[in-house]
Amino acid sequence: MAELMKKGNYEAVRVLFEPLRDHLATESIIRGLSPAEVFVDDAREPKQAVTRLNHRVYLAGSPDNSAFNMELRKVVEGECGADTIVNRPRMFIIYHTPGWEPVIDAAFVDSSAHSGTRRYYSLDPRGGIWDVAPPDGFSLLPLGRELLSGGYRNLDRVVGEMLSERTSVEDFLERSFGFCMLHGDEAVSWCTSEYNLADRCEVGIETMEPHRRRGLAFMTCRAVIGEALRRGVHVIGWHCWSRNTPSVALALKLGFKFVEEYPVRLLELAPPRARAKALTPDANL
């Protein structure tokens, strides 16, 4: 069985998630700073745990508990808690212990699942010079009220990035930071800090297709790195798909160092009607 942990007890799963320590999302969840539920096999002595934040699922511990594994689908799709998966048909599951792949595939037998790898890079910004001079015709603004009230095009996508791990725009403005490159009345590239925890954070970035390969993402990221340093952040993380060569190249150009490559199980969930008819996983999972 999968038990929902009380939020004040998340410290009990810290040792299980230690192999995923490069994922600040898990630390943010454990500290109660991100809105996610944690399910375990035994709330008193947990040996397995699973948590989900938006489209990412984190599995910890051994895959050998069949009773827990049988409820993995319900946990991931939100049937065991307050959240739901209706509008999130694409997810990826991150794990460290080998052996989770057949469990995941059996739990989501009606969905498309395939393996992938992602990479983690890290940067210590101390000692660097992070000044930014936007090219002619472009300007750079922090992600703040001036930008959000400016009526710029693509602001909905900027706000979507701000809300990728924060509960509201106000929550983002209070606890995170970022910058946006503007071209006329259009937001064309933006970078945000994520999972700000003391002297650590991660970054998320997006550039509109017509403005890619012009160095805008590089400059916008530099602005965020400089702001991170000003705020006392000394470890900045960068996660991307291994096959995303532009992202890998940008991370290296900015000075990020490769730390690790890790496995991911990517799920394309079946439509709700098909999911409702899914087979019950075998008891020997």
Secondary structure, 3 states (H helix, E strand, C coil): CCEECCHHHHHHHHHHHHHHCCCHHHHHHHCCCCCCCEEECCCCCCCEEEEEECCEEEEEECCCCHHHHCCHHHHHHCCCCCCCCCCCCEEEEECCCCCHHHHHHHHCCCCEEEEEEEEEEEECCCCCCCCCCCCCCEEEEECCHHHHCCCCECHHHHHHHHCCCCCCHHHHHHHCCEEEEEECCEEEEEEEEEEEECCEEEEEEEECHHHCCCCHHHHHHHHHHHHHHHCCCCEEEEEEECCCHHHHHHHHHHCCEEEEEEEEEEEECCCHHHHHCCCCCCCCC
